[in-house]
Amino acid sequence: MTDVPALPEIVEVETIEVSCDGDGGALGHPKVFLTLVDGEVKCPYCDKKFVLKAGVTAESGH
């Protein structure tokens, strides 16, 4: 039997600017700050995908 890779985690967010540290504490990865483009972005370290929550407008809040 072959191991099936786990699907990346998908996180719904309400802002276009997010950060990710891998949620692993010391076992995570360096904290990175990401900006959603076309309503989504994927972390380059852990492949966690951030998507804009339905009904939320894509504004940075600044």
N, C-alpha and C positions, 0 to 999 in steps of 0.2 A: 504494500500500500504506500502511495506517495503522500508526502506532506503537502497540504494545500496551504499556500501563504495566507495569513490573516488579511482581511480587508482593512484598509486604513480607516481610522476613526474619523467620523464626520461630526463637526461641531457647528451648530447654528449660532450665529452672532448677530448683534444689533448695530455694530459699528464697522466701518471699513478698515480700521486700524486695529490689529490684534497682535498679541505676543504669544510665543510658544517656547517652553523649556523642556518639553518631552514628558512632563508630569512624573518624572522618575526621581526627583530629588537629586542625590549624588549620582544616580544611575541614569539621569536624563541627559540632556545636551545643553550647550550654551543657549542662553535666552536670545531669541531673535524676534525682531519686530517686523511685521508683515503688513502689506496693504492689499486689500481685496481688489481684484481687477475683474470687471464683468461679474461681480457678485461672488467671487470665490478666490481662494489662494491655498496652495499646499505648502506645508513646511518642508524645507529642503533637507532637514535632518531626519525626521520621523515619519514623513508622508501624511501627517494628520491634515485633513482637509477642513478648512473653515469656509462656511457658506453663509451668505446673508439670509437672515430669517425672512420668510415670506411676509410681504406687506410692509417691510422696512425699506425706507428710501436710502440710497447709497450716498450719505453725506458724512463727511469726516468729523463734523462737530466743531470745527475751528472757524 
